């Protein structure tokens, strides 16, 4: 049997052949072995093919992460298509945009999400739907008025032998992740097998994953952290332990899960780790099985990192860095002694295998000396293909590398400012633009401003990030009302945003002001807004 390890779904086939009876996924008290997971995914691939899915198509996955959902992910890939995870918590209109933008004709979803999309008229263009929590065989059923064909779970996994043989090349599209866009609409980051396996295979080796590991699966599929716990775990034959939805809201439950499931490797955003440190009663937990803690997505406040070092004395800690467009491109192993005394966040380290990073200063010069500051650029196998259906935006972010003349090689401009450290590693300094991280998610403040500005009673809007040790940033919004219209309350504006934006993008507060402060160039003075927030909070203390 060929290994074809340059394809994500081939990793499952290889592991299932080597360790068919080993538990692949634990969801609650139910374990699913690798043989079953591989058979389900093969059957789903055959089902998708029968529904008309062709190589290169995009299949939407609009449901929470479960064992069945992960089988569908591998089934989509085996069918030669790309999966497009759609945030189950996003407003239906936002989901509908991604469906249309990606050209999705077949959707994998739950009954509740299906009814929500149908009720809002957002199933246009969908020809077939696999309903993962509908057990009855409804293979021939259609929705009302000749809508999409519906296939239940039992029918979808009924015939694992009709799947085609493994095919594909590493430049085939693997998935599209929709992230916040500055124009008010999300952008779809298109990632092929080559870019994903660059990280996935490296991570499995670097963090020494084996079949003995039990790895938390916490990040939703539309968040790029999920590629590690799904694909790196499967590549190594480890057991994926699905973290129940909403667990991070209750730090004690999350900490209990780490202890109860004897988790050995976890990959989380710092805000989840900080919440557990603050409220998870870690001193009461036996975390002796935990050997590796990976964190990414935002800055980890030093005081919470130090607390974790005390609570998990046997674990090694790693800071992973990278935007969705590159997945992880640099990493740093935390030095325990250094972390106990430093008063600023740990380094983001240096590049992973088969990736190169370099710094371009504000004058456009390539700088290499320690202490130099500039924008971090990335080149190598980790780069995404670009933004799906948006050649103009792709051309602005993925540009010819200035390091090589005479050949076309693209590099990605991260927009992140870094300082070069001794040894060639990097200190993260912040964003060049108005993109921030909150709760591990990347948020374009411009999208929030655009959304608020679309309210008929709002003439101007601004959003600013307020640093927060637990979640990275809290977002505060300010609006100036238009003349001659009924004035909405802050609560009305909050509801308006909630109907159009994902939960993680909602402002912590919305203030109605007479005017926005301006700089001498006529731009919104965000520093003045931040100072006003700080002054108000100081006065309230």
Secondary structure, 3 states (H helix, E strand, C coil): CCCCCCCHHHHHHHHHHHCCCCEEEEECCEEEEHHHHHHHHHHHHHHHHHCCCCCCCEEEEECCCCHHHHHHHHHHHHCCCEEEECCCCCCHHHHHHHHHHHCCCEEEECHHHHHHHHHCCCCCCCCEEEECCCCCCCCCCECCCCCCEEEEHHHHCCCHHHCCCCCCCCCCEEEEEEECCCCCCCEEEEEEHHHHHHHHHHHHHHCCCCCCCEEEECCCCCCCCHHHHHHHHHHHCCEEEECCCCHHHCHHHHHHHHHHCCCCEEEECHHHHHHHHHHCCHHHCCCCCCCEEEEECCCCCHHHHHHHHHHCCCCEEEEEECCCCCCCCEEEECCHHHHHHCCCCCCCEEECCCEEEEEECCCCCEECCCCCEEEEEEEECCCCCEECCCHHHHHHHEEECCCCCCCCCEEEEEEEEEEECCCCCEEEEEECCCEEEECCEEEEHHHHHHHHHCCCCEEEEEEEEEEECCCEEEEEEEEEECCCCCCCCHHHHHHHHHCCCCHHHCCCEEEECCCCCECCCCCECHHHHHHHHHHHHHHHC
